[in-house]
């Protein structure tokens, strides 16, 4: 709870991952160290299906650690 989700920051991070500048695992570990929460769980609970579809579109591929966040049944 708080200010809410910064979707732009998530999209920017997805771009960094897509370009190979970092990995989801590194970002998730940093997120956990700072907030004590699981990033994949937070993404799942905070993004709408449209936002999640955009996030995956930026990534361009499935990412290790994001299991359960997608699939056609979730995106539509």
N, CA, C and O atoms as a Tripos MOL2 file, in Angstrom:
@<TRIPOS>MOLECULE
protein
  304   303    76     0     0
PROTEIN
NO_CHARGES

@<TRIPOS>ATOM
      1 N           0.8540   -1.1820    0.0000 N.3       1 UNK1
      2 CA          0.0000    0.0000    0.0000 C.3       1 UNK1
      3 C           0.8930    1.2360    0.0000 C.2       1 UNK1
      4 O           2.0210    1.2070    0.4930 O.2       1 UNK1
      5 N           0.3720    2.3060   -0.5560 N.am      2 UNK2
      6 CA          1.1710    3.5270   -0.6400 C.3       2 UNK2
      7 C           0.8240    4.2980   -1.8930 C.2       2 UNK2
      8 O          -0.3470    4.4610   -2.2360 O.2       2 UNK2
      9 N           1.8380    4.7650   -2.5610 N.am      3 UNK3
     10 CA          1.6550    5.6140   -3.7330 C.3       3 UNK3
     11 C           1.1370    4.8560   -4.9440 C.2       3 UNK3
     12 O           0.6360    5.4740   -5.8830 O.2       3 UNK3
     13 N           1.2410    3.5660   -4.9460 N.am      4 UNK4
     14 CA          0.7750    2.7880   -6.0860 C.3       4 UNK4
     15 C           1.9360    2.3350   -6.9440 C.2       4 UNK4
     16 O           3.1000    2.5900   -6.6370 O.2       4 UNK4
     17 N           1.5970    1.6620   -8.0190 N.am      5 UNK5
     18 CA          2.5920    1.0800   -8.9050 C.3       5 UNK5
     19 C           3.0610    2.1030   -9.9170 C.2       5 UNK5
     20 O           2.2550    2.8260  -10.5030 O.2       5 UNK5
     21 N           4.3710    2.1640  -10.1240 N.am      6 UNK6
     22 CA          4.9520    3.0170  -11.1410 C.3       6 UNK6
     23 C           5.1300    2.1720  -12.4050 C.2       6 UNK6
     24 O           6.1770    1.5620  -12.6220 O.2       6 UNK6
     25 N           4.0840    2.1530  -13.2260 N.am      7 UNK7
     26 CA          4.1090    1.3140  -14.4200 C.3       7 UNK7
     27 C           5.2510    1.7060  -15.3530 C.2       7 UNK7
     28 O           5.8830    0.8330  -15.9490 O.2       7 UNK7
     29 N           5.5280    3.0100  -15.4900 N.am      8 UNK8
     30 CA          6.6040    3.4500  -16.3720 C.3       8 UNK8
     31 C           7.9330    2.8520  -15.9230 C.2       8 UNK8
     32 O           8.7350    2.4330  -16.7580 O.2       8 UNK8
     33 N           8.1700    2.8100  -14.6290 N.am      9 UNK9
     34 CA          9.4170    2.2150  -14.1290 C.3       9 UNK9
     35 C           9.4870    0.7350  -14.4880 C.2       9 UNK9
     36 O          10.5480    0.2380  -14.8640 O.2       9 UNK9
     37 N           8.3660    0.0280  -14.3750 N.am     10 UNK10
     38 CA          8.3540   -1.3860  -14.7530 C.3      10 UNK10
     39 C           8.6310   -1.5590  -16.2380 C.2      10 UNK10
     40 O           9.3630   -2.4680  -16.6310 O.2      10 UNK10
     41 N           8.0530   -0.6970  -17.0660 N.am     11 UNK11
     42 CA          8.2960   -0.7790  -18.5110 C.3      11 UNK11
     43 C           9.7610   -0.4480  -18.8260 C.2      11 UNK11
     44 O          10.3640   -1.0710  -19.7000 O.2      11 UNK11
     45 N          10.3230    0.5200  -18.1210 N.am     12 UNK12
     46 CA         11.7380    0.8620  -18.3210 C.3      12 UNK12
     47 C          12.6360   -0.3130  -17.9390 C.2      12 UNK12
     48 O          13.6080   -0.6070  -18.6350 O.2      12 UNK12
     49 N          12.3120   -0.9790  -16.8430 N.am     13 UNK13
     50 CA         13.0820   -2.1460  -16.4120 C.3      13 UNK13
     51 C          12.9300   -3.2740  -17.4280 C.2      13 UNK13
     52 O          13.9010   -3.9610  -17.7430 O.2      13 UNK13
     53 N          11.7170   -3.4670  -17.9420 N.am     14 UNK14
     54 CA         11.5040   -4.4900  -18.9680 C.3      14 UNK14
     55 C          12.3770   -4.1980  -20.1880 C.2      14 UNK14
     56 O          12.9190   -5.1200  -20.7980 O.2      14 UNK14
     57 N          12.5140   -2.9400  -20.5390 N.am     15 UNK15
     58 CA         13.3780   -2.5650  -21.6720 C.3      15 UNK15
     59 C          14.8310   -2.9080  -21.3980 C.2      15 UNK15
     60 O          15.5280   -3.4060  -22.2810 O.2      15 UNK15
     61 N          15.2930   -2.6460  -20.1850 N.am     16 UNK16
     62 CA         16.6780   -2.9930  -19.8170 C.3      16 UNK16
     63 C          16.9050   -4.4990  -19.9110 C.2      16 UNK16
     64 O          17.9450   -4.9520  -20.3900 O.2      16 UNK16
     65 N          15.9280   -5.2640  -19.4520 N.am     17 UNK17
     66 CA         16.0230   -6.7240  -19.5200 C.3      17 UNK17
     67 C          16.0310   -7.1780  -20.9720 C.2      17 UNK17
     68 O          16.8290   -8.0370  -21.3480 O.2      17 UNK17
     69 N          15.1560   -6.6140  -21.7840 N.am     18 UNK18
     70 CA         15.0640   -7.0040  -23.1980 C.3      18 UNK18
     71 C          16.3620   -6.7100  -23.9440 C.2      18 UNK18
     72 O          16.7470   -7.4520  -24.8480 O.2      18 UNK18
     73 N          17.0330   -5.6250  -23.5620 N.am     19 UNK19
     74 CA         18.3030   -5.2610  -24.2130 C.3      19 UNK19
     75 C          19.4860   -6.0370  -23.6500 C.2      19 UNK19
     76 O          20.6090   -5.9030  -24.1370 O.2      19 UNK19
     77 N          19.2360   -6.8450  -22.6300 N.am     20 UNK20
     78 CA         20.3030   -7.6450  -22.0400 C.3      20 UNK20
     79 C          21.1850   -6.8890  -21.0730 C.2      20 UNK20
     80 O          22.2760   -7.3500  -20.7360 O.2      20 UNK20
     81 N          20.7260   -5.7230  -20.6170 N.am     21 UNK21
     82 CA         21.5160   -4.9200  -19.6890 C.3      21 UNK21
     83 C          21.4320   -5.4240  -18.2510 C.2      21 UNK21
     84 O          22.2690   -5.0840  -17.4140 O.2      21 UNK21
     85 N          20.4260   -6.2290  -17.9750 N.am     22 UNK22
     86 CA         20.2680   -6.8600  -16.6690 C.3      22 UNK22
     87 C          19.3770   -8.0760  -16.8690 C.2      22 UNK22
     88 O          18.9370   -8.3580  -17.9830 O.2      22 UNK22
     89 N          19.1180   -8.7850  -15.7940 N.am     23 UNK23
     90 CA         18.2150   -9.9310  -15.8470 C.3      23 UNK23
     91 C          17.0740   -9.7010  -14.8670 C.2      23 UNK23
     92 O          17.1790   -8.9090  -13.9310 O.2      23 UNK23
     93 N          15.9840  -10.4170  -15.1080 N.am     24 UNK24
     94 CA         14.8700  -10.3220  -14.1750 C.3      24 UNK24
     95 C          15.3010  -10.7830  -12.7880 C.2      24 UNK24
     96 O          14.8820  -10.2160  -11.7790 O.2      24 UNK24
     97 N          16.1330  -11.8070  -12.7460 N.am     25 UNK25
     98 CA         16.5760  -12.3470  -11.4610 C.3      25 UNK25
     99 C          17.3320  -11.2920  -10.6480 C.2      25 UNK25
    100 O          17.1380  -11.1910   -9.4360 O.2      25 UNK25
    101 N          18.1860  -10.5110  -11.3010 N.am     26 UNK26
    102 CA         18.9390   -9.4610  -10.5920 C.3      26 UNK26
    103 C          18.0000   -8.3660  -10.0920 C.2      26 UNK26
    104 O          18.1310   -7.8900   -8.9640 O.2      26 UNK26
    105 N          17.0670   -7.9780  -10.9320 N.am     27 UNK27
    106 CA         16.1080   -6.9490  -10.5330 C.3      27 UNK27
    107 C          15.2580   -7.4540   -9.3710 C.2      27 UNK27
    108 O          15.0330   -6.7340   -8.3980 O.2      27 UNK27
    109 N          14.7900   -8.6940   -9.4780 N.am     28 UNK28
    110 CA         13.9530   -9.2730   -8.4170 C.3      28 UNK28
    111 C          14.7190   -9.3740   -7.1010 C.2      28 UNK28
    112 O          14.1570   -9.1260   -6.0350 O.2      28 UNK28
    113 N          15.9950   -9.7370   -7.1710 N.am     29 UNK29
    114 CA         16.8090   -9.8310   -5.9490 C.3      29 UNK29
    115 C          16.9820   -8.4550   -5.3090 C.2      29 UNK29
    116 O          16.9000   -8.3230   -4.0870 O.2      29 UNK29
    117 N          17.2210   -7.4400   -6.1230 N.am     30 UNK30
    118 CA         17.3530   -6.0770   -5.5910 C.3      30 UNK30
    119 C          16.0410   -5.5980   -4.9840 C.2      30 UNK30
    120 O          16.0280   -4.9670   -3.9270 O.2      30 UNK30
    121 N          14.9430   -5.9020   -5.6590 N.am     31 UNK31
    122 CA         13.6160   -5.5360   -5.1690 C.3      31 UNK31
    123 C          13.3600   -6.1880   -3.8130 C.2      31 UNK31
    124 O          12.8740   -5.5410   -2.8850 O.2      31 UNK31
    125 N          13.6910   -7.4730   -3.7100 N.am     32 UNK32
    126 CA         13.4820   -8.1760   -2.4470 C.3      32 UNK32
    127 C          14.3550   -7.5850   -1.3340 C.2      32 UNK32
    128 O          13.9060   -7.4230   -0.1990 O.2      32 UNK32
    129 N          15.6030   -7.2690   -1.6750 N.am     33 UNK33
    130 CA         16.5170   -6.6850   -0.6760 C.3      33 UNK33
    131 C          15.9860   -5.3420   -0.1610 C.2      33 UNK33
    132 O          16.1250   -5.0240    1.0200 O.2      33 UNK33
    133 N          15.3860   -4.5700   -1.0460 N.am     34 UNK34
    134 CA         14.9070   -3.2480   -0.6510 C.3      34 UNK34
    135 C          13.5470   -3.2880    0.0400 C.2      34 UNK34
    136 O          13.3270   -2.5870    1.0280 O.2      34 UNK34
    137 N          12.6230   -4.1200   -0.4860 N.am     35 UNK35
    138 CA         11.2480   -4.0850    0.0080 C.3      35 UNK35
    139 C          10.8180   -5.3320    0.7760 C.2      35 UNK35
    140 O           9.7840   -5.3170    1.4430 O.2      35 UNK35
    141 N          11.6060   -6.4220    0.6920 N.am     36 UNK36
    142 CA         11.2440   -7.6510    1.3820 C.3      36 UNK36
    143 C          10.0430   -8.3530    0.7730 C.2      36 UNK36
    144 O           9.3530   -9.1220    1.4420 O.2      36 UNK36
    145 N           9.7990   -8.0780   -0.5170 N.am     37 UNK37
    146 CA          8.6580   -8.6840   -1.2000 C.3      37 UNK37
    147 C           9.1200   -9.3100   -2.5090 C.2      37 UNK37
    148 O          10.1770   -8.9720   -3.0420 O.2      37 UNK37
    149 N           8.3030  -10.2300   -3.0130 N.am     38 UNK38
    150 CA          8.5980  -10.9150   -4.2590 C.3      38 UNK38
    151 C           8.1110  -10.0620   -5.4300 C.2      38 UNK38
    152 O           6.9290   -9.7290   -5.5110 O.2      38 UNK38
    153 N           9.0280   -9.7100   -6.3390 N.am     39 UNK39
    154 CA          8.6800   -8.8460   -7.4660 C.3      39 UNK39
    155 C           7.6400   -9.4880   -8.3790 C.2      39 UNK39
    156 O           6.6870   -8.8250   -8.7890 O.2      39 UNK39
    157 N           7.8060  -10.7500   -8.6970 N.am     40 UNK40
    158 CA          6.8400  -11.4200   -9.5790 C.3      40 UNK40
    159 C           5.4390  -11.3880   -8.9770 C.2      40 UNK40
    160 O           4.4640  -11.1450   -9.6880 O.2      40 UNK40
    161 N           5.3350  -11.6310   -7.6750 N.am     41 UNK41
    162 CA          4.0260  -11.5740   -7.0140 C.3      41 UNK41
    163 C           3.4400  -10.1680   -7.0750 C.2      41 UNK41
    164 O           2.2450   -9.9970   -7.3150 O.2      41 UNK41
    165 N           4.2940   -9.1540   -6.8540 N.am     42 UNK42
    166 CA          3.8160   -7.7780   -6.9000 C.3      42 UNK42
    167 C           3.3720   -7.3930   -8.3060 C.2      42 UNK42
    168 O           2.3540   -6.7220   -8.4740 O.2      42 UNK42
    169 N           4.1270   -7.8120   -9.3140 N.am     43 UNK43
    170 CA          3.7300   -7.5230  -10.6920 C.3      43 UNK43
    171 C           2.3750   -8.1580  -10.9700 C.2      43 UNK43
    172 O           1.4860   -7.5180  -11.5330 O.2      43 UNK43
    173 N           2.2220   -9.4020  -10.5800 N.am     44 UNK44
    174 CA          0.9670  -10.1260  -10.8050 C.3      44 UNK44
    175 C          -0.2100   -9.4140  -10.1350 C.2      44 UNK44
    176 O          -1.2940   -9.3240  -10.7120 O.2      44 UNK44
    177 N           0.0030   -8.9160   -8.9370 N.am     45 UNK45
    178 CA         -1.1140   -8.3310   -8.2040 C.3      45 UNK45
    179 C          -1.3740   -6.8650   -8.5510 C.2      45 UNK45
    180 O          -2.4770   -6.3690   -8.3200 O.2      45 UNK45
    181 N          -0.3840   -6.1670   -9.1000 N.am     46 UNK46
    182 CA         -0.5280   -4.7350   -9.3260 C.3      46 UNK46
    183 C          -0.8730   -4.3400  -10.7520 C.2      46 UNK46
    184 O          -1.5330   -3.3210  -10.9560 O.2      46 UNK46
    185 N          -0.4500   -5.1120  -11.7450 N.am     47 UNK47
    186 CA         -0.7120   -4.7370  -13.1290 C.3      47 UNK47
    187 C          -2.0360   -5.3110  -13.6190 C.2      47 UNK47
    188 O          -2.4030   -6.4390  -13.2890 O.2      47 UNK47
    189 N          -2.7330   -4.5250  -14.4000 N.am     48 UNK48
    190 CA         -3.9290   -5.0280  -15.0560 C.3      48 UNK48
    191 C          -3.4910   -5.9650  -16.1760 C.2      48 UNK48
    192 O          -2.3090   -6.0110  -16.5170 O.2      48 UNK48
    193 N          -4.4180   -6.6990  -16.7440 N.am     49 UNK49
    194 CA         -4.0560   -7.5990  -17.8470 C.3      49 UNK49
    195 C          -3.4930   -6.8100  -19.0220 C.2      49 UNK49
    196 O          -2.5660   -7.2790  -19.6820 O.2      49 UNK49
    197 N          -4.0200   -5.6460  -19.2930 N.am     50 UNK50
    198 CA         -3.5060   -4.7990  -20.3860 C.3      50 UNK50
    199 C          -2.0710   -4.3520  -20.0790 C.2      50 UNK50
    200 O          -1.2070   -4.4010  -20.9540 O.2      50 UNK50
    201 N          -1.8180   -3.9190  -18.8470 N.am     51 UNK51
    202 CA         -0.4720   -3.4850  -18.4640 C.3      51 UNK51
    203 C           0.5130   -4.6460  -18.5060 C.2      51 UNK51
    204 O           1.6590   -4.4920  -18.9290 O.2      51 UNK51
    205 N           0.0490   -5.8090  -18.0610 N.am     52 UNK52
    206 CA          0.9120   -6.9880  -18.0810 C.3      52 UNK52
    207 C           1.2370   -7.3910  -19.5120 C.2      52 UNK52
    208 O           2.3660   -7.7850  -19.8050 O.2      52 UNK52
    209 N           0.2620   -7.2950  -20.3970 N.am     53 UNK53
    210 CA          0.4950   -7.6040  -21.8010 C.3      53 UNK53
    211 C           1.5380   -6.6420  -22.3780 C.2      53 UNK53
    212 O           2.4110   -7.0660  -23.1360 O.2      53 UNK53
    213 N           1.4590   -5.3640  -22.0300 N.am     54 UNK54
    214 CA          2.4580   -4.3910  -22.4840 C.3      54 UNK54
    215 C           3.8270   -4.7310  -21.9220 C.2      54 UNK54
    216 O           4.8230   -4.6710  -22.6430 O.2      54 UNK54
    217 N           3.8920   -5.0880  -20.6360 N.am     55 UNK55
    218 CA          5.1480   -5.4610  -19.9850 C.3      55 UNK55
    219 C           5.7990   -6.6290  -20.7290 C.2      55 UNK55
    220 O           6.9860   -6.5860  -21.0490 O.2      55 UNK55
    221 N           5.0070   -7.6740  -21.0010 N.am     56 UNK56
    222 CA          5.5250   -8.8220  -21.7490 C.3      56 UNK56
    223 C           5.9080   -8.4350  -23.1710 C.2      56 UNK56
    224 O           6.8910   -8.9460  -23.7070 O.2      56 UNK56
    225 N           5.1440   -7.5380  -23.7870 N.am     57 UNK57
    226 CA          5.4690   -7.0920  -25.1340 C.3      57 UNK57
    227 C           6.8160   -6.4020  -25.1950 C.2      57 UNK57
    228 O           7.5660   -6.5830  -26.1540 O.2      57 UNK57
    229 N           7.1280   -5.6160  -24.1830 N.am     58 UNK58
    230 CA          8.4300   -4.9520  -24.1210 C.3      58 UNK58
    231 C           9.5280   -5.9890  -23.9340 C.2      58 UNK58
    232 O          10.5800   -5.9100  -24.5690 O.2      58 UNK58
    233 N           9.2820   -6.9600  -23.0620 N.am     59 UNK59
    234 CA         10.2740   -8.0120  -22.8420 C.3      59 UNK59
    235 C          10.5220   -8.8030  -24.1190 C.2      59 UNK59
    236 O          11.6580   -9.1620  -24.4280 O.2      59 UNK59
    237 N           9.4660   -9.0640  -24.8420 N.am     60 UNK60
    238 CA          9.5720   -9.7910  -26.0930 C.3      60 UNK60
    239 C           9.7220  -11.2870  -25.9520 C.2      60 UNK60
    240 O           9.8110  -11.9960  -26.9540 O.2      60 UNK60
    241 N           9.7520  -11.7830  -24.7240 N.am     61 UNK61
    242 CA          9.8990  -13.2110  -24.4970 C.3      61 UNK61
    243 C           9.5500  -13.5240  -23.0460 C.2      61 UNK61
    244 O           9.5780  -12.6380  -22.1920 O.2      61 UNK61
    245 N           9.2220  -14.7840  -22.7690 N.am     62 UNK62
    246 CA          9.0170  -15.1730  -21.3720 C.3      62 UNK62
    247 C          10.3230  -15.0530  -20.5980 C.2      62 UNK62
    248 O          11.4020  -15.2330  -21.1630 O.2      62 UNK62
    249 N          10.2310  -14.7540  -19.3340 N.am     63 UNK63
    250 CA         11.4100  -14.5720  -18.4990 C.3      63 UNK63
    251 C          11.3840  -15.5510  -17.3440 C.2      63 UNK63
    252 O          10.3490  -15.7430  -16.7060 O.2      63 UNK63
    253 N          12.5180  -16.1700  -17.0750 N.am     64 UNK64
    254 CA         12.6570  -17.0450  -15.9150 C.3      64 UNK64
    255 C          12.2650  -16.2630  -14.6680 C.2      64 UNK64
    256 O          12.7100  -15.1290  -14.4910 O.2      64 UNK64
    257 N          11.4600  -16.8330  -13.8210 N.am     65 UNK65
    258 CA         11.0420  -16.1640  -12.5970 C.3      65 UNK65
    259 C           9.6730  -15.5230  -12.6970 C.2      65 UNK65
    260 O           9.1190  -15.0770  -11.6930 O.2      65 UNK65
    261 N           9.1190  -15.4730  -13.9080 N.am     66 UNK66
    262 CA          7.8040  -14.8730  -14.0810 C.3      66 UNK66
    263 C           6.7210  -15.9090  -14.3200 C.2      66 UNK66
    264 O           5.6320  -15.5660  -14.7790 O.2      66 UNK66
    265 N           6.9970  -17.1650  -14.0180 N.am     67 UNK67
    266 CA          5.9880  -18.2000  -14.2180 C.3      67 UNK67
    267 C           4.7170  -17.8170  -13.4770 C.2      67 UNK67
    268 O           4.7480  -17.2890  -12.3660 O.2      67 UNK67
    269 N           3.6200  -18.0980  -14.1200 N.am     68 UNK68
    270 CA          2.3410  -17.8070  -13.4850 C.3      68 UNK68
    271 C           1.8740  -16.3830  -13.6960 C.2      68 UNK68
    272 O           0.8020  -16.0110  -13.2210 O.2      68 UNK68
    273 N           2.6590  -15.5750  -14.4030 N.am     69 UNK69
    274 CA          2.2530  -14.1970  -14.6340 C.3      69 UNK69
    275 C           1.5450  -14.0130  -15.9580 C.2      69 UNK69
    276 O           1.0190  -12.9330  -16.2290 O.2      69 UNK69
    277 N           1.5210  -15.0240  -16.7770 N.am     70 UNK70
    278 CA          0.9760  -14.7890  -18.1010 C.3      70 UNK70
    279 C           0.1850  -15.9600  -18.6090 C.2      70 UNK70
    280 O          -0.4720  -16.6800  -17.8570 O.2      70 UNK70
    281 N           0.2640  -16.1250  -19.8850 N.am     71 UNK71
    282 CA         -0.5340  -17.1360  -20.5480 C.3      71 UNK71
    283 C          -1.7570  -16.4880  -21.1450 C.2      71 UNK71
    284 O          -2.2660  -15.4960  -20.6230 O.2      71 UNK71
    285 N          -2.2180  -17.0370  -22.2160 N.am     72 UNK72
    286 CA         -3.3420  -16.4360  -22.9340 C.3      72 UNK72
    287 C          -4.5650  -16.2710  -22.0310 C.2      72 UNK72
    288 O          -5.3050  -15.2950  -22.1520 O.2      72 UNK72
    289 N          -4.7710  -17.2190  -21.1350 N.am     73 UNK73
    290 CA         -5.9560  -17.1290  -20.2800 C.3      73 UNK73
    291 C          -5.8910  -15.9340  -19.3380 C.2      73 UNK73
    292 O          -6.9280  -15.4360  -18.9010 O.2      73 UNK73
    293 N          -4.6810  -15.4670  -19.0200 N.am     74 UNK74
    294 CA         -4.5520  -14.3330  -18.1050 C.3      74 UNK74
    295 C          -4.6070  -13.0070  -18.8500 C.2      74 UNK74
    296 O          -5.1000  -12.0140  -18.3150 O.2      74 UNK74
    297 N          -4.1110  -12.9860  -20.0640 N.am     75 UNK75
    298 CA         -3.9720  -11.7290  -20.7850 C.3      75 UNK75
    299 C          -5.2650  -11.2500  -21.4300 C.2      75 UNK75
    300 O          -5.3710  -10.0800  -21.8000 O.2      75 UNK75
    301 N          -6.2490  -12.1330  -21.5700 N.am     76 UNK76
    302 CA         -7.4550  -11.7200  -22.2700 C.3      76 UNK76
    303 C          -8.6750  -11.8540  -21.3930 C.2      76 UNK76
    304 O          -9.7850  -11.5470  -21.8270 O.2      76 UNK76
@<TRIPOS>BOND
     1     1     2 1
     2     2     3 1
     3     3     4 2
     4     3     5 am
     5     5     6 1
     6     6     7 1
     7     7     8 2
     8     7     9 am
     9     9    10 1
    10    10    11 1
    11    11    12 2
    12    11    13 am
    13    13    14 1
    14    14    15 1
    15    15    16 2
    16    15    17 am
    17    17    18 1
    18    18    19 1
    19    19    20 2
    20    19    21 am
    21    21    22 1
    22    22    23 1
    23    23    24 2
    24    23    25 am
    25    25    26 1
    26    26    27 1
    27    27    28 2
    28    27    29 am
    29    29    30 1
    30    30    31 1
    31    31    32 2
    32    31    33 am
    33    33    34 1
    34    34    35 1
    35    35    36 2
    36    35    37 am
    37    37    38 1
    38    38    39 1
    39    39    40 2
    40    39    41 am
    41    41    42 1
    42    42    43 1
    43    43    44 2
    44    43    45 am
    45    45    46 1
    46    46    47 1
    47    47    48 2
    48    47    49 am
    49    49    50 1
    50    50    51 1
    51    51    52 2
    52    51    53 am
    53    53    54 1
    54    54    55 1
    55    55    56 2
    56    55    57 am
    57    57    58 1
    58    58    59 1
    59    59    60 2
    60    59    61 am
    61    61    62 1
    62    62    63 1
    63    63    64 2
    64    63    65 am
    65    65    66 1
    66    66    67 1
    67    67    68 2
    68    67    69 am
    69    69    70 1
    70    70    71 1
    71    71    72 2
    72    71    73 am
    73    73    74 1
    74    74    75 1
    75    75    76 2
    76    75    77 am
    77    77    78 1
    78    78    79 1
    79    79    80 2
    80    79    81 am
    81    81    82 1
    82    82    83 1
    83    83    84 2
    84    83    85 am
    85    85    86 1
    86    86    87 1
    87    87    88 2
    88    87    89 am
    89    89    90 1
    90    90    91 1
    91    91    92 2
    92    91    93 am
    93    93    94 1
    94    94    95 1
    95    95    96 2
    96    95    97 am
    97    97    98 1
    98    98    99 1
    99    99   100 2
   100    99   101 am
   101   101   102 1
   102   102   103 1
   103   103   104 2
   104   103   105 am
   105   105   106 1
   106   106   107 1
   107   107   108 2
   108   107   109 am
   109   109   110 1
   110   110   111 1
   111   111   112 2
   112   111   113 am
   113   113   114 1
   114   114   115 1
   115   115   116 2
   116   115   117 am
   117   117   118 1
   118   118   119 1
   119   119   120 2
   120   119   121 am
   121   121   122 1
   122   122   123 1
   123   123   124 2
   124   123   125 am
   125   125   126 1
   126   126   127 1
   127   127   128 2
   128   127   129 am
   129   129   130 1
   130   130   131 1
   131   131   132 2
   132   131   133 am
   133   133   134 1
   134   134   135 1
   135   135   136 2
   136   135   137 am
   137   137   138 1
   138   138   139 1
   139   139   140 2
   140   139   141 am
   141   141   142 1
   142   142   143 1
   143   143   144 2
   144   143   145 am
   145   145   146 1
   146   146   147 1
   147   147   148 2
   148   147   149 am
   149   149   150 1
   150   150   151 1
   151   151   152 2
   152   151   153 am
   153   153   154 1
   154   154   155 1
   155   155   156 2
   156   155   157 am
   157   157   158 1
   158   158   159 1
   159   159   160 2
   160   159   161 am
   161   161   162 1
   162   162   163 1
   163   163   164 2
   164   163   165 am
   165   165   166 1
   166   166   167 1
   167   167   168 2
   168   167   169 am
   169   169   170 1
   170   170   171 1
   171   171   172 2
   172   171   173 am
   173   173   174 1
   174   174   175 1
   175   175   176 2
   176   175   177 am
   177   177   178 1
   178   178   179 1
   179   179   180 2
   180   179   181 am
   181   181   182 1
   182   182   183 1
   183   183   184 2
   184   183   185 am
   185   185   186 1
   186   186   187 1
   187   187   188 2
   188   187   189 am
   189   189   190 1
   190   190   191 1
   191   191   192 2
   192   191   193 am
   193   193   194 1
   194   194   195 1
   195   195   196 2
   196   195   197 am
   197   197   198 1
   198   198   199 1
   199   199   200 2
   200   199   201 am
   201   201   202 1
   202   202   203 1
   203   203   204 2
   204   203   205 am
   205   205   206 1
   206   206   207 1
   207   207   208 2
   208   207   209 am
   209   209   210 1
   210   210   211 1
   211   211   212 2
   212   211   213 am
   213   213   214 1
   214   214   215 1
   215   215   216 2
   216   215   217 am
   217   217   218 1
   218   218   219 1
   219   219   220 2
   220   219   221 am
   221   221   222 1
   222   222   223 1
   223   223   224 2
   224   223   225 am
   225   225   226 1
   226   226   227 1
   227   227   228 2
   228   227   229 am
   229   229   230 1
   230   230   231 1
   231   231   232 2
   232   231   233 am
   233   233   234 1
   234   234   235 1
   235   235   236 2
   236   235   237 am
   237   237   238 1
   238   238   239 1
   239   239   240 2
   240   239   241 am
   241   241   242 1
   242   242   243 1
   243   243   244 2
   244   243   245 am
   245   245   246 1
   246   246   247 1
   247   247   248 2
   248   247   249 am
   249   249   250 1
   250   250   251 1
   251   251   252 2
   252   251   253 am
   253   253   254 1
   254   254   255 1
   255   255   256 2
   256   255   257 am
   257   257   258 1
   258   258   259 1
   259   259   260 2
   260   259   261 am
   261   261   262 1
   262   262   263 1
   263   263   264 2
   264   263   265 am
   265   265   266 1
   266   266   267 1
   267   267   268 2
   268   267   269 am
   269   269   270 1
   270   270   271 1
   271   271   272 2
   272   271   273 am
   273   273   274 1
   274   274   275 1
   275   275   276 2
   276   275   277 am
   277   277   278 1
   278   278   279 1
   279   279   280 2
   280   279   281 am
   281   281   282 1
   282   282   283 1
   283   283   284 2
   284   283   285 am
   285   285   286 1
   286   286   287 1
   287   287   288 2
   288   287   289 am
   289   289   290 1
   290   290   291 1
   291   291   292 2
   292   291   293 am
   293   293   294 1
   294   294   295 1
   295   295   296 2
   296   295   297 am
   297   297   298 1
   298   298   299 1
   299   299   300 2
   300   299   301 am
   301   301   302 1
   302   302   303 1
   303   303   304 2
@<TRIPOS>SUBSTRUCTURE
     1 UNK1         2 RESIDUE 1 A UNK
     2 UNK2         6 RESIDUE 1 A UNK
     3 UNK3        10 RESIDUE 1 A UNK
     4 UNK4        14 RESIDUE 1 A UNK
     5 UNK5        18 RESIDUE 1 A UNK
     6 UNK6        22 RESIDUE 1 A UNK
     7 UNK7        26 RESIDUE 1 A UNK
     8 UNK8        30 RESIDUE 1 A UNK
     9 UNK9        34 RESIDUE 1 A UNK
    10 UNK10       38 RESIDUE 1 A UNK
    11 UNK11       42 RESIDUE 1 A UNK
    12 UNK12       46 RESIDUE 1 A UNK
    13 UNK13       50 RESIDUE 1 A UNK
    14 UNK14       54 RESIDUE 1 A UNK
    15 UNK15       58 RESIDUE 1 A UNK
    16 UNK16       62 RESIDUE 1 A UNK
    17 UNK17       66 RESIDUE 1 A UNK
    18 UNK18       70 RESIDUE 1 A UNK
    19 UNK19       74 RESIDUE 1 A UNK
    20 UNK20       78 RESIDUE 1 A UNK
    21 UNK21       82 RESIDUE 1 A UNK
    22 UNK22       86 RESIDUE 1 A UNK
    23 UNK23       90 RESIDUE 1 A UNK
    24 UNK24       94 RESIDUE 1 A UNK
    25 UNK25       98 RESIDUE 1 A UNK
    26 UNK26      102 RESIDUE 1 A UNK
    27 UNK27      106 RESIDUE 1 A UNK
    28 UNK28      110 RESIDUE 1 A UNK
    29 UNK29      114 RESIDUE 1 A UNK
    30 UNK30      118 RESIDUE 1 A UNK
    31 UNK31      122 RESIDUE 1 A UNK
    32 UNK32      126 RESIDUE 1 A UNK
    33 UNK33      130 RESIDUE 1 A UNK
    34 UNK34      134 RESIDUE 1 A UNK
    35 UNK35      138 RESIDUE 1 A UNK
    36 UNK36      142 RESIDUE 1 A UNK
    37 UNK37      146 RESIDUE 1 A UNK
    38 UNK38      150 RESIDUE 1 A UNK
    39 UNK39      154 RESIDUE 1 A UNK
    40 UNK40      158 RESIDUE 1 A UNK
    41 UNK41      162 RESIDUE 1 A UNK
    42 UNK42      166 RESIDUE 1 A UNK
    43 UNK43      170 RESIDUE 1 A UNK
    44 UNK44      174 RESIDUE 1 A UNK
    45 UNK45      178 RESIDUE 1 A UNK
    46 UNK46      182 RESIDUE 1 A UNK
    47 UNK47      186 RESIDUE 1 A UNK
    48 UNK48      190 RESIDUE 1 A UNK
    49 UNK49      194 RESIDUE 1 A UNK
    50 UNK50      198 RESIDUE 1 A UNK
    51 UNK51      202 RESIDUE 1 A UNK
    52 UNK52      206 RESIDUE 1 A UNK
    53 UNK53      210 RESIDUE 1 A UNK
    54 UNK54      214 RESIDUE 1 A UNK
    55 UNK55      218 RESIDUE 1 A UNK
    56 UNK56      222 RESIDUE 1 A UNK
    57 UNK57      226 RESIDUE 1 A UNK
    58 UNK58      230 RESIDUE 1 A UNK
    59 UNK59      234 RESIDUE 1 A UNK
    60 UNK60      238 RESIDUE 1 A UNK
    61 UNK61      242 RESIDUE 1 A UNK
    62 UNK62      246 RESIDUE 1 A UNK
    63 UNK63      250 RESIDUE 1 A UNK
    64 UNK64      254 RESIDUE 1 A UNK
    65 UNK65      258 RESIDUE 1 A UNK
    66 UNK66      262 RESIDUE 1 A UNK
    67 UNK67      266 RESIDUE 1 A UNK
    68 UNK68      270 RESIDUE 1 A UNK
    69 UNK69      274 RESIDUE 1 A UNK
    70 UNK70      278 RESIDUE 1 A UNK
    71 UNK71      282 RESIDUE 1 A UNK
    72 UNK72      286 RESIDUE 1 A UNK
    73 UNK73      290 RESIDUE 1 A UNK
    74 UNK74      294 RESIDUE 1 A UNK
    75 UNK75      298 RESIDUE 1 A UNK
    76 UNK76      302 RESIDUE 1 A UNK
